[in-house]
Amino acid sequence: MAKPRGPLVSWLTRRVGYPLEAVLVHGFCGLFRALPVDRASALVGWIGRTVGPRLRGTRTARRNLERAFPEKSRAEIDAIVLGMWDNLGRVIAEYPHLDAIGAYGPGGRTEVIGAEHIDALRDDGKAGILVSGHFANWEVKPVCSRKMGLELAVVYRAPNNPYVSRLLTELRGAAGGTHIPKGPEGARTLIRVLTKGGHVGMLIDQKMNDGMPVPFFGRDAMTAPAAAQLALRLGIPLVPARTERLDGARFRITVLPPVESPNTGDRNADVRILMERLNGLLEQWIRERPAEWLWLHRRWPD
């Protein structure tokens, strides 16, 4: 009698759990949309600081931090965890306001350093890849990029709940472009976009079990090599970009020149060199603002 339990739970999750979860998410989203962006961001940041440290993910975050920063005290680790939950809460509340947040220039909420590299990526007549990680509000970059005339096809991990996934796609609509879910079909879409001269935004800081072990905070982390592989294979620029939270729902995006492509004669070695350079950049940015990175992923093998 115990065998049907798995299929039954799965059925209940799909038919009952997912719709209920979607109703809650839509309700909260409506509330955040009704509030001014600064108030929504501050409110859910407070909720994140209050509730987040009690959630199971805090154990993973603290474990990651202790390994990445063995020199930090428990109080320092706790402060970073609190800041991480504050930032994550703000990210959630800011989804309905992405179009306003992504406005750059005088009077806008986002300032851009290195805008000339976006212009070059837009105007060089070939495809390109903008790479980053889960910093500050990572959804702001593609919105701001679009306002600067560079449409990005964004690679993302689709939530298990299809109703919530559709909502997030709608909320990301301010970024325009194509939204590419991770997976075999998404990989084919990604290659089609690039071979047609399009531009792609990729977050490269999550664990990929069948990826490449690349040093990250002094320990090998399984890293998705697709960005480097595609850049080398297609001969296109790989441009790193960083987002920082300045004050509430205001941001700074820093775009760097394209990472220099190695040419050792060994493609696998070149991919590794590129990914080492990119992981080194991510690590540098995290060390400077550790509370703005998402420490909840199981980034390193246990």
FENFENSUL-V309278 format. One line per field, one symbol per residue. phi: phi as a letter, one per 30 degrees, with the letter a starting at -180 (. if undefined). A space follows every 50 residues. Layout:
phi: ???
//
This chain:
phi: .dddeeeddddddddcdddddddddddddddddddeeddddddddddedd cedcddddddddddddddbddddddddddddddddeddededddedcedd dddcjeidcbcbciedddedddcdibdabccabdchcdddedddeddcjc dcdcdbcdddddddddddddddeddiicccddkedddddedddddcjdbb cbccccdbecdcdbeahibdbdbdceddeddddcicdccdbbcbdcaicb bbccccdeddddbdjbeddddddddddddddededdddbddccddddddc dd
//
